[in-house]
Amino acid sequence: MQIQINTDNNVDSGPELTRLVEEEIGTALAPFVDRITRVDVHLGDEGAGKKGEGDMRCMLEARPAGHEPVTVTQHASTTGEAIRGASHKLHSLLESMFGRLDDRQPGGGTIRGPQ
């Protein structure tokens, strides 16, 4: 799974940010690492450097192998909070998506029992 980080001009994109992004996304998406080809991370400060609640935005776009990309967005006060929140949202979305897909596979069960 490849992680691509994109930031606007108001977000410092140094090695500390790269480490944080890779750690948070790697942990949250570990169960799906073989099913995702790439994750695009888009970070931005919507308050253009001003202090305020919910100014930091993290948008994650995951590209599951053989499927359309899926996206989630999280707004928070800090970059770290935005990344963590978006990672958790993406984990939940992928867990739901892959769970439904796995249930459709031949031999997969349903709420009515095995097929």
C-alpha positions, 0 to 999 in steps of 0.5 A: 500500500502506497501513501501519497501526501499532499498539503496546501501552502499553510501546512508544514510537510516535513518528516514529522508530518510524514511519520505521523501520517504513515503511522496513523494510516498504517495502523488504521488500515493494517487489516486491509493492506493487501486490498488497497493499492494506494491512499492519497492524503490531502491536508489543508488549513482552511483558516489560512493560518488563523487559529480556530476550531475545525480549521484543519482538514484531512481528506483521505482517498483510498484505492481498493484493488479492483474497485472505485476509490472511496473518500472520507474527510475530517475537520479538527483543531490540529493536523494530528486530530484531523489525520486520526479522525479521518483514519478511523472513518476510513477504517470503518468505511473499508470494514463495511465495504469489504464485509459486504463484498465478502458476504457476496462471495460464493459460500458466504453467509447472510443473516439468513444463514449459509448459502 
